[in-house]
Amino acid sequence: MQKLKITRTRSSIGSGDGQIATLKHLGLRKLNSTVVVEDTPVTRGMIKKVEHMVKVEPVVE
């Protein structure tokens, strides 16, 4: 399955509670932290909600 590399690029100060919770569930706790997750419809929906705060790249294996 395809994987995505997600990097948090912006602060969540001033964001809604839902966006902050979404970042935590993705595993992005601190600024410039990076996680690799599987590309699923659920993950894509979470990324769409916080797309202004993250950078997404496909992982080439």
CHARMM-style PDB file with segment names, atoms N, HN, CA, C and O in Angstrom:
ATOM      1  N   MET     1       0.838  -1.185   0.000  1.00  0.00      PROA
ATOM      2  CA  MET     1       0.000   0.000   0.000  1.00  0.00      PROA
ATOM      3  C   MET     1       0.885   1.252   0.000  1.00  0.00      PROA
ATOM      4  O   MET     1       1.980   1.256   0.564  1.00  0.00      PROA
ATOM      5  N   GLN     2       0.399   2.282  -0.628  1.00  0.00      PROA
ATOM      6  HN  GLN     2      -0.490   2.278  -1.086  1.00  0.00      PROA
ATOM      7  CA  GLN     2       1.103   3.561  -0.723  1.00  0.00      PROA
ATOM      8  C   GLN     2       1.243   4.190   0.666  1.00  0.00      PROA
ATOM      9  O   GLN     2       0.349   4.069   1.504  1.00  0.00      PROA
ATOM     10  N   LYS     3       2.363   4.855   0.899  1.00  0.00      PROA
ATOM     11  HN  LYS     3       3.090   4.954   0.219  1.00  0.00      PROA
ATOM     12  CA  LYS     3       2.583   5.549   2.174  1.00  0.00      PROA
ATOM     13  C   LYS     3       2.791   7.028   1.906  1.00  0.00      PROA
ATOM     14  O   LYS     3       3.236   7.424   0.829  1.00  0.00      PROA
ATOM     15  N   LEU     4       2.460   7.843   2.910  1.00  0.00      PROA
ATOM     16  HN  LEU     4       2.099   7.522   3.785  1.00  0.00      PROA
ATOM     17  CA  LEU     4       2.617   9.287   2.827  1.00  0.00      PROA
ATOM     18  C   LEU     4       3.501   9.780   3.958  1.00  0.00      PROA
ATOM     19  O   LEU     4       3.410   9.291   5.084  1.00  0.00      PROA
ATOM     20  N   LYS     5       4.350  10.741   3.660  1.00  0.00      PROA
ATOM     21  HN  LYS     5       4.424  11.138   2.745  1.00  0.00      PROA
ATOM     22  CA  LYS     5       5.188  11.398   4.658  1.00  0.00      PROA
ATOM     23  C   LYS     5       4.550  12.753   4.941  1.00  0.00      PROA
ATOM     24  O   LYS     5       4.446  13.597   4.051  1.00  0.00      PROA
ATOM     25  N   ILE     6       4.121  12.956   6.193  1.00  0.00      PROA
ATOM     26  HN  ILE     6       4.206  12.270   6.916  1.00  0.00      PROA
ATOM     27  CA  ILE     6       3.429  14.184   6.577  1.00  0.00      PROA
ATOM     28  C   ILE     6       4.310  14.955   7.544  1.00  0.00      PROA
ATOM     29  O   ILE     6       4.768  14.405   8.545  1.00  0.00      PROA
ATOM     30  N   THR     7       4.549  16.230   7.247  1.00  0.00      PROA
ATOM     31  HN  THR     7       4.177  16.677   6.433  1.00  0.00      PROA
ATOM     32  CA  THR     7       5.376  17.090   8.079  1.00  0.00      PROA
ATOM     33  C   THR     7       4.551  18.285   8.519  1.00  0.00      PROA
ATOM     34  O   THR     7       3.911  18.944   7.699  1.00  0.00      PROA
ATOM     35  N   ARG     8       4.567  18.559   9.809  1.00  0.00      PROA
ATOM     36  HN  ARG     8       5.087  18.023  10.474  1.00  0.00      PROA
ATOM     37  CA  ARG     8       3.853  19.717  10.341  1.00  0.00      PROA
ATOM     38  C   ARG     8       4.698  20.963  10.105  1.00  0.00      PROA
ATOM     39  O   ARG     8       5.859  21.017  10.510  1.00  0.00      PROA
ATOM     40  N   THR     9       4.109  21.973   9.444  1.00  0.00      PROA
ATOM     41  HN  THR     9       3.166  21.929   9.115  1.00  0.00      PROA
ATOM     42  CA  THR     9       4.866  23.160   9.066  1.00  0.00      PROA
ATOM     43  C   THR     9       4.398  24.433   9.761  1.00  0.00      PROA
ATOM     44  O   THR     9       5.124  25.428   9.777  1.00  0.00      PROA
ATOM     45  N   ARG    10       3.203  24.417  10.333  1.00  0.00      PROA
ATOM     46  HN  ARG    10       2.614  23.609  10.320  1.00  0.00      PROA
ATOM     47  CA  ARG    10       2.685  25.624  10.964  1.00  0.00      PROA
ATOM     48  C   ARG    10       2.133  25.309  12.351  1.00  0.00      PROA
ATOM     49  O   ARG    10       1.788  24.169  12.659  1.00  0.00      PROA
ATOM     50  N   SER    11       2.058  26.348  13.173  1.00  0.00      PROA
ATOM     51  HN  SER    11       2.338  27.275  12.922  1.00  0.00      PROA
ATOM     52  CA  SER    11       1.562  26.225  14.532  1.00  0.00      PROA
ATOM     53  C   SER    11       0.039  26.079  14.529  1.00  0.00      PROA
ATOM     54  O   SER    11      -0.633  26.505  13.590  1.00  0.00      PROA
ATOM     55  N   SER    12      -0.486  25.480  15.577  1.00  0.00      PROA
ATOM     56  HN  SER    12       0.060  25.134  16.340  1.00  0.00      PROA
ATOM     57  CA  SER    12      -1.936  25.320  15.692  1.00  0.00      PROA
ATOM     58  C   SER    12      -2.559  26.373  16.611  1.00  0.00      PROA
ATOM     59  O   SER    12      -3.734  26.266  16.963  1.00  0.00      PROA
ATOM     60  N   ILE    13      -1.789  27.380  16.998  1.00  0.00      PROA
ATOM     61  HN  ILE    13      -0.835  27.467  16.712  1.00  0.00      PROA
ATOM     62  CA  ILE    13      -2.328  28.445  17.841  1.00  0.00      PROA
ATOM     63  C   ILE    13      -3.424  29.165  17.070  1.00  0.00      PROA
ATOM     64  O   ILE    13      -3.217  29.583  15.931  1.00  0.00      PROA
ATOM     65  N   GLY    14      -4.573  29.309  17.681  1.00  0.00      PROA
ATOM     66  HN  GLY    14      -4.742  28.970  18.606  1.00  0.00      PROA
ATOM     67  CA  GLY    14      -5.697  29.981  17.049  1.00  0.00      PROA
ATOM     68  C   GLY    14      -6.581  29.060  16.231  1.00  0.00      PROA
ATOM     69  O   GLY    14      -7.611  29.497  15.717  1.00  0.00      PROA
ATOM     70  N   SER    15      -6.205  27.798  16.098  1.00  0.00      PROA
ATOM     71  HN  SER    15      -5.369  27.444  16.515  1.00  0.00      PROA
ATOM     72  CA  SER    15      -7.010  26.839  15.352  1.00  0.00      PROA
ATOM     73  C   SER    15      -8.105  26.281  16.242  1.00  0.00      PROA
ATOM     74  O   SER    15      -8.050  26.392  17.467  1.00  0.00      PROA
ATOM     75  N   GLY    16      -9.088  25.688  15.614  1.00  0.00      PROA
ATOM     76  HN  GLY    16      -9.133  25.598  14.620  1.00  0.00      PROA
ATOM     77  CA  GLY    16     -10.181  25.081  16.359  1.00  0.00      PROA
ATOM     78  C   GLY    16      -9.756  23.801  17.048  1.00  0.00      PROA
ATOM     79  O   GLY    16      -8.720  23.218  16.728  1.00  0.00      PROA
ATOM     80  N   ASP    17     -10.566  23.375  17.992  1.00  0.00      PROA
ATOM     81  HN  ASP    17     -11.407  23.849  18.252  1.00  0.00      PROA
ATOM     82  CA  ASP    17     -10.264  22.151  18.746  1.00  0.00      PROA
ATOM     83  C   ASP    17     -10.208  20.928  17.835  1.00  0.00      PROA
ATOM     84  O   ASP    17      -9.410  20.019  18.065  1.00  0.00      PROA
ATOM     85  N   GLY    18     -11.044  20.901  16.811  1.00  0.00      PROA
ATOM     86  HN  GLY    18     -11.693  21.639  16.625  1.00  0.00      PROA
ATOM     87  CA  GLY    18     -11.046  19.761  15.892  1.00  0.00      PROA
ATOM     88  C   GLY    18      -9.754  19.633  15.119  1.00  0.00      PROA
ATOM     89  O   GLY    18      -9.267  18.524  14.901  1.00  0.00      PROA
ATOM     90  N   GLN    19      -9.191  20.758  14.700  1.00  0.00      PROA
ATOM     91  HN  GLN    19      -9.586  21.659  14.877  1.00  0.00      PROA
ATOM     92  CA  GLN    19      -7.934  20.716  13.952  1.00  0.00      PROA
ATOM     93  C   GLN    19      -6.777  20.304  14.852  1.00  0.00      PROA
ATOM     94  O   GLN    19      -5.895  19.559  14.425  1.00  0.00      PROA
ATOM     95  N   ILE    20      -6.771  20.777  16.081  1.00  0.00      PROA
ATOM     96  HN  ILE    20      -7.487  21.382  16.428  1.00  0.00      PROA
ATOM     97  CA  ILE    20      -5.721  20.400  17.030  1.00  0.00      PROA
ATOM     98  C   ILE    20      -5.797  18.902  17.314  1.00  0.00      PROA
ATOM     99  O   ILE    20      -4.770  18.226  17.368  1.00  0.00      PROA
ATOM    100  N   ALA    21      -7.005  18.384  17.495  1.00  0.00      PROA
ATOM    101  HN  ALA    21      -7.840  18.933  17.451  1.00  0.00      PROA
ATOM    102  CA  ALA    21      -7.189  16.955  17.749  1.00  0.00      PROA
ATOM    103  C   ALA    21      -6.756  16.132  16.533  1.00  0.00      PROA
ATOM    104  O   ALA    21      -6.176  15.057  16.689  1.00  0.00      PROA
ATOM    105  N   THR    22      -7.031  16.624  15.334  1.00  0.00      PROA
ATOM    106  HN  THR    22      -7.502  17.497  15.208  1.00  0.00      PROA
ATOM    107  CA  THR    22      -6.638  15.914  14.122  1.00  0.00      PROA
ATOM    108  C   THR    22      -5.126  15.802  14.023  1.00  0.00      PROA
ATOM    109  O   THR    22      -4.605  14.745  13.667  1.00  0.00      PROA
ATOM    110  N   LEU    23      -4.414  16.886  14.334  1.00  0.00      PROA
ATOM    111  HN  LEU    23      -4.837  17.745  14.622  1.00  0.00      PROA
ATOM    112  CA  LEU    23      -2.948  16.843  14.317  1.00  0.00      PROA
ATOM    113  C   LEU    23      -2.421  15.822  15.314  1.00  0.00      PROA
ATOM    114  O   LEU    23      -1.483  15.086  15.011  1.00  0.00      PROA
ATOM    115  N   LYS    24      -3.013  15.773  16.495  1.00  0.00      PROA
ATOM    116  HN  LYS    24      -3.775  16.371  16.742  1.00  0.00      PROA
ATOM    117  CA  LYS    24      -2.572  14.808  17.505  1.00  0.00      PROA
ATOM    118  C   LYS    24      -2.827  13.374  17.055  1.00  0.00      PROA
ATOM    119  O   LYS    24      -1.991  12.498  17.273  1.00  0.00      PROA
ATOM    120  N   HSD    25      -3.976  13.130  16.430  1.00  0.00      PROA
ATOM    121  HN  HSD    25      -4.655  13.842  16.253  1.00  0.00      PROA
ATOM    122  CA  HSD    25      -4.290  11.775  15.973  1.00  0.00      PROA
ATOM    123  C   HSD    25      -3.409  11.345  14.812  1.00  0.00      PROA
ATOM    124  O   HSD    25      -3.166  10.153  14.622  1.00  0.00      PROA
ATOM    125  N   LEU    26      -2.931  12.308  14.038  1.00  0.00      PROA
ATOM    126  HN  LEU    26      -3.128  13.276  14.193  1.00  0.00      PROA
ATOM    127  CA  LEU    26      -1.972  11.971  12.986  1.00  0.00      PROA
ATOM    128  C   LEU    26      -0.591  11.688  13.555  1.00  0.00      PROA
ATOM    129  O   LEU    26       0.256  11.115  12.870  1.00  0.00      PROA
ATOM    130  N   GLY    27      -0.354  12.085  14.806  1.00  0.00      PROA
ATOM    131  HN  GLY    27      -1.042  12.551  15.363  1.00  0.00      PROA
ATOM    132  CA  GLY    27       0.938  11.856  15.446  1.00  0.00      PROA
ATOM    133  C   GLY    27       1.876  13.040  15.335  1.00  0.00      PROA
ATOM    134  O   GLY    27       3.074  12.910  15.586  1.00  0.00      PROA
ATOM    135  N   LEU    28       1.345  14.198  14.960  1.00  0.00      PROA
ATOM    136  HN  LEU    28       0.372  14.304  14.756  1.00  0.00      PROA
ATOM    137  CA  LEU    28       2.156  15.401  14.783  1.00  0.00      PROA
ATOM    138  C   LEU    28       2.026  16.271  16.028  1.00  0.00      PROA
ATOM    139  O   LEU    28       1.100  17.074  16.136  1.00  0.00      PROA
ATOM    140  N   ARG    29       2.938  16.112  16.947  1.00  0.00      PROA
ATOM    141  HN  ARG    29       3.691  15.459  16.859  1.00  0.00      PROA
ATOM    142  CA  ARG    29       2.871  16.822  18.217  1.00  0.00      PROA
ATOM    143  C   ARG    29       3.581  18.176  18.168  1.00  0.00      PROA
ATOM    144  O   ARG    29       3.034  19.183  18.618  1.00  0.00      PROA
ATOM    145  N   LYS    30       4.795  18.197  17.624  1.00  0.00      PROA
ATOM    146  HN  LYS    30       5.240  17.379  17.259  1.00  0.00      PROA
ATOM    147  CA  LYS    30       5.599  19.422  17.619  1.00  0.00      PROA
ATOM    148  C   LYS    30       5.765  19.947  16.199  1.00  0.00      PROA
ATOM    149  O   LYS    30       5.548  19.228  15.223  1.00  0.00      PROA
ATOM    150  N   LEU    31       6.148  21.199  16.106  1.00  0.00      PROA
ATOM    151  HN  LEU    31       6.324  21.783  16.899  1.00  0.00      PROA
ATOM    152  CA  LEU    31       6.427  21.817  14.823  1.00  0.00      PROA
ATOM    153  C   LEU    31       7.603  21.100  14.158  1.00  0.00      PROA
ATOM    154  O   LEU    31       8.565  20.730  14.832  1.00  0.00      PROA
ATOM    155  N   ASN    32       7.530  20.907  12.866  1.00  0.00      PROA
ATOM    156  HN  ASN    32       6.749  21.207  12.319  1.00  0.00      PROA
ATOM    157  CA  ASN    32       8.535  20.218  12.052  1.00  0.00      PROA
ATOM    158  C   ASN    32       8.663  18.730  12.374  1.00  0.00      PROA
ATOM    159  O   ASN    32       9.654  18.109  11.990  1.00  0.00      PROA
ATOM    160  N   SER    33       7.702  18.150  13.059  1.00  0.00      PROA
ATOM    161  HN  SER    33       6.897  18.655  13.371  1.00  0.00      PROA
ATOM    162  CA  SER    33       7.721  16.705  13.270  1.00  0.00      PROA
ATOM    163  C   SER    33       7.186  16.016  12.015  1.00  0.00      PROA
ATOM    164  O   SER    33       6.379  16.587  11.281  1.00  0.00      PROA
ATOM    165  N   THR    34       7.638  14.795  11.778  1.00  0.00      PROA
ATOM    166  HN  THR    34       8.294  14.332  12.375  1.00  0.00      PROA
ATOM    167  CA  THR    34       7.286  14.055  10.567  1.00  0.00      PROA
ATOM    168  C   THR    34       6.825  12.659  10.937  1.00  0.00      PROA
ATOM    169  O   THR    34       7.393  12.021  11.823  1.00  0.00      PROA
ATOM    170  N   VAL    35       5.792  12.190  10.254  1.00  0.00      PROA
ATOM    171  HN  VAL    35       5.331  12.708   9.534  1.00  0.00      PROA
ATOM    172  CA  VAL    35       5.313  10.817  10.423  1.00  0.00      PROA
ATOM    173  C   VAL    35       5.104  10.207   9.040  1.00  0.00      PROA
ATOM    174  O   VAL    35       4.872  10.916   8.061  1.00  0.00      PROA
ATOM    175  N   VAL    36       5.190   8.890   8.979  1.00  0.00      PROA
ATOM    176  HN  VAL    36       5.378   8.314   9.774  1.00  0.00      PROA
ATOM    177  CA  VAL    36       4.887   8.156   7.756  1.00  0.00      PROA
ATOM    178  C   VAL    36       3.662   7.303   8.045  1.00  0.00      PROA
ATOM    179  O   VAL    36       3.673   6.481   8.962  1.00  0.00      PROA
ATOM    180  N   VAL    37       2.602   7.499   7.261  1.00  0.00      PROA
ATOM    181  HN  VAL    37       2.593   8.166   6.517  1.00  0.00      PROA
ATOM    182  CA  VAL    37       1.344   6.785   7.465  1.00  0.00      PROA
ATOM    183  C   VAL    37       0.894   6.174   6.146  1.00  0.00      PROA
ATOM    184  O   VAL    37       1.343   6.580   5.074  1.00  0.00      PROA
ATOM    185  N   GLU    38       0.000   5.191   6.238  1.00  0.00      PROA
ATOM    186  HN  GLU    38      -0.365   4.861   7.108  1.00  0.00      PROA
ATOM    187  CA  GLU    38      -0.557   4.578   5.036  1.00  0.00      PROA
ATOM    188  C   GLU    38      -1.578   5.516   4.406  1.00  0.00      PROA
ATOM    189  O   GLU    38      -2.272   6.259   5.100  1.00  0.00      PROA
ATOM    190  N   ASP    39      -1.655   5.470   3.093  1.00  0.00      PROA
ATOM    191  HN  ASP    39      -1.090   4.867   2.529  1.00  0.00      PROA
ATOM    192  CA  ASP    39      -2.578   6.320   2.341  1.00  0.00      PROA
ATOM    193  C   ASP    39      -3.944   5.644   2.294  1.00  0.00      PROA
ATOM    194  O   ASP    39      -4.186   4.775   1.457  1.00  0.00      PROA
ATOM    195  N   THR    40      -4.828   6.046   3.193  1.00  0.00      PROA
ATOM    196  HN  THR    40      -4.631   6.752   3.873  1.00  0.00      PROA
ATOM    197  CA  THR    40      -6.185   5.522   3.245  1.00  0.00      PROA
ATOM    198  C   THR    40      -7.162   6.687   3.125  1.00  0.00      PROA
ATOM    199  O   THR    40      -6.763   7.837   3.307  1.00  0.00      PROA
ATOM    200  N   PRO    41      -8.422   6.421   2.826  1.00  0.00      PROA
ATOM    201  CA  PRO    41      -9.403   7.499   2.757  1.00  0.00      PROA
ATOM    202  C   PRO    41      -9.542   8.254   4.089  1.00  0.00      PROA
ATOM    203  O   PRO    41      -9.782   9.461   4.092  1.00  0.00      PROA
ATOM    204  N   VAL    42      -9.396   7.559   5.199  1.00  0.00      PROA
ATOM    205  HN  VAL    42      -9.201   6.578   5.197  1.00  0.00      PROA
ATOM    206  CA  VAL    42      -9.491   8.203   6.510  1.00  0.00      PROA
ATOM    207  C   VAL    42      -8.330   9.186   6.694  1.00  0.00      PROA
ATOM    208  O   VAL    42      -8.530  10.314   7.144  1.00  0.00      PROA
ATOM    209  N   THR    43      -7.125   8.751   6.345  1.00  0.00      PROA
ATOM    210  HN  THR    43      -6.962   7.835   5.979  1.00  0.00      PROA
ATOM    211  CA  THR    43      -5.953   9.612   6.464  1.00  0.00      PROA
ATOM    212  C   THR    43      -6.068  10.811   5.532  1.00  0.00      PROA
ATOM    213  O   THR    43      -5.712  11.926   5.914  1.00  0.00      PROA
ATOM    214  N   ARG    44      -6.557  10.596   4.324  1.00  0.00      PROA
ATOM    215  HN  ARG    44      -6.846   9.690   4.014  1.00  0.00      PROA
ATOM    216  CA  ARG    44      -6.730  11.699   3.370  1.00  0.00      PROA
ATOM    217  C   ARG    44      -7.719  12.737   3.905  1.00  0.00      PROA
ATOM    218  O   ARG    44      -7.519  13.938   3.723  1.00  0.00      PROA
ATOM    219  N   GLY    45      -8.777  12.278   4.558  1.00  0.00      PROA
ATOM    220  HN  GLY    45      -8.940  11.302   4.706  1.00  0.00      PROA
ATOM    221  CA  GLY    45      -9.750  13.206   5.146  1.00  0.00      PROA
ATOM    222  C   GLY    45      -9.134  14.025   6.258  1.00  0.00      PROA
ATOM    223  O   GLY    45      -9.410  15.219   6.378  1.00  0.00      PROA
ATOM    224  N   MET    46      -8.295  13.392   7.081  1.00  0.00      PROA
ATOM    225  HN  MET    46      -8.071  12.423   6.984  1.00  0.00      PROA
ATOM    226  CA  MET    46      -7.629  14.110   8.162  1.00  0.00      PROA
ATOM    227  C   MET    46      -6.657  15.146   7.601  1.00  0.00      PROA
ATOM    228  O   MET    46      -6.560  16.259   8.117  1.00  0.00      PROA
ATOM    229  N   ILE    47      -5.940  14.775   6.543  1.00  0.00      PROA
ATOM    230  HN  ILE    47      -6.018  13.871   6.123  1.00  0.00      PROA
ATOM    231  CA  ILE    47      -5.003  15.703   5.906  1.00  0.00      PROA
ATOM    232  C   ILE    47      -5.764  16.884   5.313  1.00  0.00      PROA
ATOM    233  O   ILE    47      -5.315  18.025   5.425  1.00  0.00      PROA
ATOM    234  N   LYS    48      -6.895  16.628   4.692  1.00  0.00      PROA
ATOM    235  HN  LYS    48      -7.260  15.701   4.601  1.00  0.00      PROA
ATOM    236  CA  LYS    48      -7.698  17.694   4.087  1.00  0.00      PROA
ATOM    237  C   LYS    48      -8.131  18.724   5.122  1.00  0.00      PROA
ATOM    238  O   LYS    48      -8.214  19.915   4.823  1.00  0.00      PROA
ATOM    239  N   LYS    49      -8.406  18.263   6.342  1.00  0.00      PROA
ATOM    240  HN  LYS    49      -8.338  17.296   6.585  1.00  0.00      PROA
ATOM    241  CA  LYS    49      -8.863  19.156   7.406  1.00  0.00      PROA
ATOM    242  C   LYS    49      -7.765  20.106   7.872  1.00  0.00      PROA
ATOM    243  O   LYS    49      -8.053  21.232   8.277  1.00  0.00      PROA
ATOM    244  N   VAL    50      -6.505  19.663   7.818  1.00  0.00      PROA
ATOM    245  HN  VAL    50      -6.271  18.748   7.489  1.00  0.00      PROA
ATOM    246  CA  VAL    50      -5.396  20.489   8.313  1.00  0.00      PROA
ATOM    247  C   VAL    50      -4.363  20.750   7.208  1.00  0.00      PROA
ATOM    248  O   VAL    50      -3.179  20.923   7.499  1.00  0.00      PROA
ATOM    249  N   GLU    51      -4.799  20.778   5.953  1.00  0.00      PROA
ATOM    250  HN  GLU    51      -5.760  20.638   5.716  1.00  0.00      PROA
ATOM    251  CA  GLU    51      -3.853  20.888   4.839  1.00  0.00      PROA
ATOM    252  C   GLU    51      -3.065  22.193   4.845  1.00  0.00      PROA
ATOM    253  O   GLU    51      -1.995  22.257   4.239  1.00  0.00      PROA
ATOM    254  N   HSD    52      -3.555  23.227   5.506  1.00  0.00      PROA
ATOM    255  HN  HSD    52      -4.424  23.176   5.998  1.00  0.00      PROA
ATOM    256  CA  HSD    52      -2.841  24.494   5.565  1.00  0.00      PROA
ATOM    257  C   HSD    52      -1.713  24.472   6.604  1.00  0.00      PROA
ATOM    258  O   HSD    52      -0.911  25.404   6.667  1.00  0.00      PROA
ATOM    259  N   MET    53      -1.648  23.411   7.420  1.00  0.00      PROA
ATOM    260  HN  MET    53      -2.299  22.654   7.370  1.00  0.00      PROA
ATOM    261  CA  MET    53      -0.627  23.313   8.466  1.00  0.00      PROA
ATOM    262  C   MET    53       0.383  22.197   8.231  1.00  0.00      PROA
ATOM    263  O   MET    53       1.317  22.040   9.017  1.00  0.00      PROA
ATOM    264  N   VAL    54       0.214  21.420   7.165  1.00  0.00      PROA
ATOM    265  HN  VAL    54      -0.545  21.548   6.526  1.00  0.00      PROA
ATOM    266  CA  VAL    54       1.093  20.282   6.925  1.00  0.00      PROA
ATOM    267  C   VAL    54       1.592  20.272   5.486  1.00  0.00      PROA
ATOM    268  O   VAL    54       1.027  20.917   4.603  1.00  0.00      PROA
ATOM    269  N   LYS    55       2.679  19.512   5.279  1.00  0.00      PROA
ATOM    270  HN  LYS    55       3.138  18.988   5.996  1.00  0.00      PROA
ATOM    271  CA  LYS    55       3.206  19.263   3.942  1.00  0.00      PROA
ATOM    272  C   LYS    55       3.170  17.760   3.736  1.00  0.00      PROA
ATOM    273  O   LYS    55       3.631  17.004   4.591  1.00  0.00      PROA
ATOM    274  N   VAL    56       2.628  17.321   2.610  1.00  0.00      PROA
ATOM    275  HN  VAL    56       2.254  17.935   1.915  1.00  0.00      PROA
ATOM    276  CA  VAL    56       2.455  15.894   2.345  1.00  0.00      PROA
ATOM    277  C   VAL    56       3.279  15.511   1.126  1.00  0.00      PROA
ATOM    278  O   VAL    56       3.247  16.187   0.098  1.00  0.00      PROA
ATOM    279  N   GLU    57       4.021  14.407   1.260  1.00  0.00      PROA
ATOM    280  HN  GLU    57       4.046  13.858   2.096  1.00  0.00      PROA
ATOM    281  CA  GLU    57       4.829  13.872   0.164  1.00  0.00      PROA
ATOM    282  C   GLU    57       4.618  12.356   0.091  1.00  0.00      PROA
ATOM    283  O   GLU    57       4.497  11.702   1.126  1.00  0.00      PROA
ATOM    284  N   PRO    58       4.574  11.795  -1.115  1.00  0.00      PROA
ATOM    285  CA  PRO    58       4.511  10.333  -1.210  1.00  0.00      PROA
ATOM    286  C   PRO    58       5.869   9.729  -0.871  1.00  0.00      PROA
ATOM    287  O   PRO    58       6.911  10.324  -1.145  1.00  0.00      PROA
ATOM    288  N   VAL    59       5.845   8.542  -0.272  1.00  0.00      PROA
ATOM    289  HN  VAL    59       4.999   8.059  -0.049  1.00  0.00      PROA
ATOM    290  CA  VAL    59       7.086   7.848   0.086  1.00  0.00      PROA
ATOM    291  C   VAL    59       7.399   6.867  -1.029  1.00  0.00      PROA
ATOM    292  O   VAL    59       6.559   6.049  -1.405  1.00  0.00      PROA
ATOM    293  N   VAL    60       8.610   6.953  -1.554  1.00  0.00      PROA
ATOM    294  HN  VAL    60       9.292   7.617  -1.249  1.00  0.00      PROA
ATOM    295  CA  VAL    60       9.056   6.034  -2.598  1.00  0.00      PROA
ATOM    296  C   VAL    60       9.842   4.920  -1.928  1.00  0.00      PROA
ATOM    297  O   VAL    60      10.838   5.175  -1.252  1.00  0.00      PROA
ATOM    298  N   GLU    61       9.399   3.702  -2.114  1.00  0.00      PROA
ATOM    299  HN  GLU    61       8.590   3.495  -2.663  1.00  0.00      PROA
ATOM    300  CA  GLU    61      10.055   2.566  -1.455  1.00  0.00      PROA
ATOM    301  C   GLU    61      10.926   1.819  -2.424  1.00  0.00      PROA
ATOM    302  OT1 GLU    61      11.559   0.831  -2.050  1.00  0.00      PROA
TER     303      GLU     61
END
